[in-house]
């Protein structure tokens, strides 16, 4: 029975796996595009964690109705924060890609080791 309870948190397992894949790509890869993809995967894992933590069993939208007492509400703030983080993540990725294009024009490569050797 404990095994099934343990597997019930699959969204956190997916979060941890995606986080480690993204972290590995950022740290271990020399290609700048692969690093940006790893950063995007890392950010997506963080988004998944926040969305997973947000769900309240039995919670409703935070709309206060007259005469209703002791109602359990879900907090909408995590969704708002994640929407903002998605916009920031996409703009960061676009800026990173623009910088990689400029690096490719300047050095002729997007491999980190070759860029460091050229400097």
MDTraj code that builds the backbone (N, CA, C; nanometers):
import mdtraj as md
import numpy as np

residues = "UNK UNK UNK UNK UNK UNK UNK UNK UNK UNK UNK UNK UNK UNK UNK UNK UNK UNK UNK UNK UNK UNK UNK UNK UNK UNK UNK UNK UNK UNK UNK UNK UNK UNK UNK UNK UNK UNK UNK UNK UNK UNK UNK UNK UNK UNK UNK UNK UNK UNK UNK UNK UNK UNK UNK UNK UNK UNK UNK UNK UNK UNK UNK UNK UNK UNK UNK UNK UNK UNK UNK UNK UNK UNK UNK UNK UNK UNK UNK UNK UNK UNK UNK UNK UNK UNK UNK UNK UNK UNK UNK UNK UNK UNK UNK UNK UNK UNK UNK UNK UNK UNK UNK UNK UNK UNK UNK UNK UNK UNK UNK UNK UNK UNK UNK UNK UNK UNK UNK".split()
xyz = np.array([
    [0.0821, -0.1196, 0.0000],
    [0.0000, 0.0000, 0.0000],
    [0.0867, 0.1264, 0.0000],
    [0.1981, 0.1232, 0.0727],
    [0.2838, 0.2409, 0.0797],
    [0.3464, 0.2740, -0.0559],
    [0.3695, 0.1725, -0.1383],
    [0.4257, 0.1970, -0.2705],
    [0.3297, 0.2807, -0.3545],
    [0.2024, 0.2512, -0.3481],
    [0.1049, 0.3264, -0.4255],
    [0.0892, 0.4688, -0.3737],
    [0.1012, 0.4877, -0.2439],
    [0.0986, 0.6237, -0.1883],
    [0.2212, 0.7021, -0.2351],
    [0.3331, 0.6340, -0.2410],
    [0.4576, 0.6959, -0.2841],
    [0.4498, 0.7377, -0.4306],
    [0.3886, 0.6553, -0.5138],
    [0.3754, 0.6867, -0.6562],
    [0.2665, 0.7896, -0.6825],
    [0.1852, 0.8220, -0.5837],
    [0.0796, 0.9207, -0.5992],
    [0.1324, 1.0610, -0.6203],
    [0.2565, 1.0828, -0.5907],
    [0.3185, 1.2138, -0.6079],
    [0.3987, 1.2188, -0.7378],
    [0.3436, 1.1642, -0.8446],
    [0.4164, 1.1557, -0.9711],
    [0.4520, 1.2935, -1.0254],
    [0.3686, 1.3940, -0.9988],
    [0.4003, 1.5276, -1.0502],
    [0.5288, 1.5810, -0.9880],
    [0.5575, 1.5464, -0.8639],
    [0.6824, 1.5897, -0.8022],
    [0.8014, 1.5112, -0.8582],
    [0.7781, 1.3859, -0.8951],
    [0.8842, 1.3081, -0.9603],
    [0.9165, 1.3676, -1.0963],
    [0.8134, 1.4046, -1.1711],
    [0.8360, 1.4674, -1.3016],
    [0.9099, 1.5992, -1.2835],
    [0.8710, 1.6754, -1.1808],
    [0.9411, 1.8010, -1.1500],
    [1.0892, 1.7758, -1.1253],
    [1.1193, 1.6789, -1.0403],
    [1.2591, 1.6526, -1.0056],
    [1.3393, 1.6055, -1.1267],
    [1.2801, 1.5208, -1.2082],
    [1.3505, 1.4698, -1.3266],
    [1.3749, 1.5822, -1.4268],
    [1.2722, 1.6631, -1.4542],
    [1.2902, 1.7754, -1.5463],
    [1.3925, 1.8754, -1.4934],
    [1.3902, 1.8992, -1.3631],
    [1.4852, 1.9915, -1.3029],
    [1.6285, 1.9435, -1.3224],
    [1.6519, 1.8143, -1.3003],
    [1.7864, 1.7603, -1.3151],
    [1.8302, 1.7567, -1.4612],
    [1.7379, 1.7279, -1.5534],
    [1.7719, 1.7296, -1.6959],
    [1.8120, 1.8708, -1.7383],
    [1.7330, 1.9693, -1.6973],
    [1.7659, 2.1080, -1.7312],
    [1.8963, 2.1532, -1.6690],
    [1.9182, 2.1175, -1.5434],
    [2.0418, 2.1550, -1.4752],
    [2.1630, 2.0903, -1.5428],
    [2.1489, 1.9644, -1.5797],
    [2.2581, 1.8948, -1.6499],
    [2.2908, 1.9635, -1.7817],
    [2.1875, 2.0000, -1.8561],
    [2.2109, 2.0637, -1.9859],
    [2.2800, 2.1986, -1.9699],
    [2.2418, 2.2743, -1.8683],
    [2.3038, 2.4059, -1.8474],
    [2.4499, 2.3911, -1.8057],
    [2.4788, 2.2948, -1.7220],
    [2.6142, 2.2796, -1.6683],
    [2.7064, 2.2038, -1.7636],
    [2.6588, 2.0947, -1.8239],
    [2.7486, 2.0033, -1.8939],
    [2.7644, 2.0306, -2.0428],
    [2.6706, 2.0941, -2.1058],
    [2.6772, 2.1133, -2.2509],
    [2.7603, 2.2358, -2.2860],
    [2.8341, 2.2263, -2.3965],
    [2.9170, 2.3379, -2.4414],
    [2.8463, 2.4221, -2.5475],
    [2.7454, 2.3660, -2.6118],
    [2.6710, 2.4372, -2.7142],
    [2.5754, 2.5362, -2.6480],
    [2.5796, 2.6610, -2.6909],
    [2.4987, 2.7645, -2.6261],
    [2.3491, 2.7442, -2.6477],
    [2.3091, 2.6911, -2.7625],
    [2.1678, 2.6627, -2.7870],
    [2.1186, 2.5539, -2.6918],
    [2.1993, 2.4513, -2.6720],
    [2.1622, 2.3439, -2.5793],
    [2.1527, 2.3965, -2.4365],
    [2.2390, 2.4899, -2.4016],
    [2.2301, 2.5523, -2.2692],
    [2.0986, 2.6291, -2.2529],
    [2.0572, 2.7002, -2.3572],
    [1.9306, 2.7735, -2.3504],
    [1.8112, 2.6787, -2.3424],
    [1.8168, 2.5679, -2.4141],
    [1.7102, 2.4681, -2.4045],
    [1.7062, 2.4096, -2.2643],
    [1.8221, 2.3820, -2.2064],
    [1.8286, 2.3321, -2.0689],
    [1.7711, 2.4315, -1.9698],
    [1.7997, 2.5591, -1.9901],
    [1.7439, 2.6629, -1.9039],
    [1.5920, 2.6674, -1.9148],
    [1.5407, 2.6500, -2.0350],
    [1.3967, 2.6486, -2.0566],
    [1.3318, 2.5275, -1.9891],
    [1.3954, 2.4118, -1.9972],
    [1.3440, 2.2919, -1.9297],
    [1.3464, 2.3128, -1.7787],
    [1.4532, 2.3713, -1.7279],
    [1.4648, 2.4007, -1.5850],
    [1.3508, 2.4914, -1.5393],
    [1.3229, 2.5964, -1.6163],
    [1.2141, 2.6879, -1.5824],
    [1.0793, 2.6177, -1.5868],
    [1.0592, 2.5319, -1.6848],
    [0.9334, 2.4583, -1.6951],
    [0.9125, 2.3673, -1.5747],
    [1.0196, 2.3093, -1.5249],
    [1.0094, 2.2251, -1.4060],
    [0.9659, 2.3068, -1.2846],
    [1.0194, 2.4255, -1.2709],
    [0.9798, 2.5119, -1.1592],
    [0.8323, 2.5520, -1.1723],
    [0.7885, 2.5800, -1.2949],
    [0.6472, 2.6119, -1.3166],
    [0.5596, 2.4947, -1.2747],
    [0.5981, 2.3736, -1.3121],
    [0.5224, 2.2542, -1.2759],
    [0.5145, 2.2378, -1.1248],
    [0.6240, 2.2661, -1.0551],
    [0.6228, 2.2534, -0.9094],
    [0.5228, 2.3505, -0.8469],
    [0.5251, 2.4768, -0.8899],
    [0.4332, 2.5749, -0.8340],
    [0.2883, 2.5404, -0.8646],
    [0.2608, 2.4954, -0.9848],
    [0.1240, 2.4598, -1.0209],
    [0.0789, 2.3373, -0.9426],
    [0.1687, 2.2416, -0.9193],
    [0.1341, 2.1219, -0.8428],
    [0.1029, 2.1547, -0.6977],
    [0.1749, 2.2490, -0.6417],
    [0.1523, 2.2849, -0.5014],
    [0.0247, 2.3658, -0.4822],
    [-0.0274, 2.4235, -0.5886],
    [-0.1392, 2.5154, -0.5775],
    [-0.2721, 2.4465, -0.5520],
    [-0.2907, 2.3250, -0.5984],
    [-0.4211, 2.2599, -0.5909],
    [-0.4620, 2.2349, -0.4465],
    [-0.5830, 2.2819, -0.4123],
    [-0.6399, 2.2602, -0.2798],
    [-0.7614, 2.1700, -0.2975],
    [-0.7603, 2.0543, -0.2336],
    [-0.8731, 1.9623, -0.2436],
    [-0.9974, 2.0247, -0.1814],
    [-1.1016, 2.0324, -0.2604],
    [-1.2270, 2.0889, -0.2109],
    [-1.2327, 2.2401, -0.2150],
    [-1.1278, 2.3038, -0.2631],
    [-1.1237, 2.4493, -0.2685],
    [-1.1985, 2.5028, -0.3893],
    [-1.2564, 2.6197, -0.3740],
    [-1.3276, 2.6840, -0.4840],
    [-1.2603, 2.8168, -0.5166],
    [-1.3115, 2.8823, -0.6182],
    [-1.2595, 3.0138, -0.6553],
    [-1.2860, 3.1119, -0.5412],
    [-1.1947, 3.2045, -0.5162],
    [-1.2116, 3.2966, -0.4024],
    [-1.3141, 3.4069, -0.4301],
    [-1.4375, 3.3660, -0.4462],
    [-1.5478, 3.4603, -0.4643],
    [-1.6347, 3.4511, -0.3394],
    [-1.6380, 3.5576, -0.2649],
    [-1.7114, 3.5577, -0.1376],
    [-1.8598, 3.5795, -0.1659],
    [-1.9419, 3.4869, -0.1147],
    [-2.0864, 3.4950, -0.1325],
    [-2.1507, 3.5265, 0.0022],
    [-2.2539, 3.6079, 0.0019],
    [-2.3200, 3.6385, 0.1291],
    [-2.3858, 3.5139, 0.1881],
    [-2.3692, 3.4966, 0.3158],
    [-2.4308, 3.3855, 0.3867],
    [-2.3472, 3.2584, 0.3882],
    [-2.2388, 3.2518, 0.3152],
    [-2.1545, 3.1327, 0.3126],
    [-2.0408, 3.1533, 0.4117],
    [-2.0299, 3.0606, 0.5062],
    [-1.9277, 3.0692, 0.6105],
    [-1.8436, 2.9421, 0.6055],
    [-1.7194, 2.9533, 0.6405],
    [-1.6264, 2.8396, 0.6467],
    [-1.6091, 2.7699, 0.5119],
    [-1.5949, 2.8472, 0.4083],
    [-1.5705, 2.7932, 0.2749],
    [-1.4198, 2.7837, 0.2521],
    [-1.3755, 2.6768, 0.1905],
    [-1.2343, 2.6564, 0.1601],
    [-1.2057, 2.7143, 0.0213],
    [-1.1109, 2.8069, 0.0141],
    [-1.0794, 2.8742, -0.1118],
    [-0.9408, 2.8344, -0.1612],
    [-0.9258, 2.8334, -0.2929],
    [-0.7945, 2.8141, -0.3543],
    [-0.7310, 2.9514, -0.3756],
    [-0.6019, 2.9581, -0.3571],
    [-0.5304, 3.0837, -0.3734],
    [-0.4951, 3.1041, -0.5208],
    [-0.5396, 3.2130, -0.5849],
    [-0.5075, 3.2343, -0.7264],
    [-0.3690, 3.2947, -0.7498],
    [-0.3003, 3.3337, -0.6442],
    [-0.1711, 3.4000, -0.6602],
    [-0.0662, 3.3149, -0.7328],
    [-0.0540, 3.1833, -0.7050],
    [0.0464, 3.1055, -0.7789],
    [0.0244, 3.1047, -0.9303],
    [-0.1022, 3.0998, -0.9751],
    [-0.1262, 3.1038, -1.1193],
    [-0.0816, 3.2368, -1.1782],
    [-0.1074, 3.3445, -1.1071],
    [-0.0668, 3.4768, -1.1550],
    [0.0857, 3.4863, -1.1614],
    [0.1517, 3.4352, -1.0601],
    [0.2983, 3.4374, -1.0592],
    [0.3565, 3.3524, -1.1723],
    [0.2948, 3.2375, -1.1985],
    [0.3445, 3.1512, -1.3048],
    [0.3221, 3.2150, -1.4414],
    [0.2081, 3.2809, -1.4616],
    [0.1862, 3.3507, -1.5882],
    [0.2922, 3.4579, -1.6103],
    [0.3230, 3.5308, -1.5053],
    [0.4279, 3.6321, -1.5152],
    [0.5634, 3.5671, -1.5419],
    [0.5911, 3.4570, -1.4743],
    [0.7187, 3.3880, -1.4927],
    [0.7310, 3.3303, -1.6337],
    [0.6207, 3.2849, -1.6915],
    [0.6248, 3.2334, -1.8285],
    [0.6619, 3.3446, -1.9256],
    [0.6021, 3.4613, -1.9068],
    [0.6338, 3.5750, -1.9939],
    [0.7811, 3.6133, -1.9789],
    [0.8295, 3.6190, -1.8569],
    [0.9706, 3.6517, -1.8336],
    [1.0606, 3.5433, -1.8917],
    [1.0220, 3.4163, -1.8781],
    [1.1018, 3.3069, -1.9323],
    [1.1112, 3.3102, -2.0831],
    [0.9998, 3.3388, -2.1493],
    [1.0008, 3.3467, -2.2958],
    [1.0859, 3.4643, -2.3422],
    [1.0737, 3.5775, -2.2749],
    [1.1536, 3.6934, -2.3150],
    [1.3024, 3.6706, -2.2869],
    [1.3343, 3.6031, -2.1789],
    [1.4738, 3.5694, -2.1493],
    [1.5300, 3.4748, -2.2552],
    [1.4501, 3.3767, -2.2962],
    [1.4936, 3.2848, -2.4004],
    [1.5147, 3.3586, -2.5326],
    [1.4242, 3.4503, -2.5663],
    [1.4394, 3.5274, -2.6907],
    [1.5653, 3.6135, -2.6866],
    [1.5911, 3.6775, -2.5732],
    [1.7121, 3.7569, -2.5595],
    [1.8365, 3.6692, -2.5688],
    [1.8328, 3.5540, -2.5049],
    [1.9454, 3.4613, -2.5122],
    [1.9725, 3.4148, -2.6540],
    [1.8670, 3.3862, -2.7287],
    [1.8847, 3.3458, -2.8685],
    [1.9413, 3.4594, -2.9528],
    [1.8978, 3.5822, -2.9261],
    [1.9523, 3.6969, -2.9984],
    [2.1008, 3.7143, -2.9680],
    [2.1386, 3.6943, -2.8436],
    [2.2801, 3.7046, -2.8067],
    [2.3615, 3.5933, -2.8728],
    [2.3046, 3.4725, -2.8813],
    [2.3743, 3.3619, -2.9473],
    [2.3945, 3.3930, -3.0956],
    [2.2970, 3.4555, -3.1590],
    [2.3127, 3.4951, -3.2996],
    [2.4283, 3.5925, -3.3139],
    [2.4365, 3.6910, -3.2242],
    [2.5468, 3.7879, -3.2294],
    [2.6818, 3.7197, -3.2032],
    [2.6847, 3.6249, -3.1117],
    [2.8082, 3.5512, -3.0840],
    [2.8496, 3.4708, -3.2071],
    [2.7532, 3.4092, -3.2731],
    [2.7826, 3.3327, -3.3956],
    [2.8386, 3.4237, -3.5046],
    [2.7834, 3.5455, -3.5171],
    [2.8360, 3.6401, -3.6156],
    [2.9777, 3.6836, -3.5817],
    [3.0058, 3.7021, -3.4542],
    [3.1359, 3.7544, -3.4112],
    [3.2450, 3.6471, -3.4132],
    [3.2130, 3.5274, -3.3571],
    [3.3152, 3.4239, -3.3413],
    [3.3046, 3.3119, -3.4440],
    [3.1935, 3.3013, -3.5140],
    [3.1762, 3.1957, -3.6121],
    [3.1392, 3.0610, -3.5538],
    [3.1118, 3.0544, -3.4251],
    [3.0750, 2.9297, -3.3590],
    [2.9849, 2.9596, -3.2392],
    [2.9139, 2.8557, -3.1948],
    [2.8335, 2.8695, -3.0725],
    [2.8781, 2.7683, -2.9665],
    [2.9955, 2.7112, -2.9861],
    [3.0532, 2.6205, -2.8872],
    [3.1323, 2.7018, -2.7850],
    [3.1013, 2.6833, -2.6585],
    [3.1614, 2.7643, -2.5524],
    [3.3135, 2.7499, -2.5473],
    [3.3621, 2.6294, -2.5655],
    [3.5076, 2.6066, -2.5585],
    [3.5814, 2.6820, -2.6685],
    [3.5263, 2.6808, -2.7899],
    [3.5907, 2.7514, -2.9011],
    [3.5862, 2.9020, -2.8814],
    [3.4794, 2.9533, -2.8219],
    [3.4671, 3.0967, -2.7953],
    [3.5698, 3.1388, -2.6918],
    [3.5860, 3.0590, -2.5859],
    [3.6846, 3.0913, -2.4827],
    [3.8263, 3.0849, -2.5372],
    [3.8517, 2.9910, -2.6265],
    [3.9857, 2.9828, -2.6880],
    [4.0132, 3.1018, -2.7774],
    [3.9103, 3.1518, -2.8446],
    [3.9284, 3.2662, -2.9349],
    [3.9584, 3.3942, -2.8568],
    [3.9096, 3.4037, -2.7365],
    [3.9373, 3.5232, -2.6546],
    [4.0710, 3.5055, -2.5897],
])
top = md.Topology()
chain = top.add_chain()
for i, resn in enumerate(residues, 1):
    res = top.add_residue(resn, chain, resSeq=i)
    for name in ("N", "CA", "C"):
        top.add_atom(name, md.element.get_by_symbol(name[0]), res)
traj = md.Trajectory(xyz[None], top)
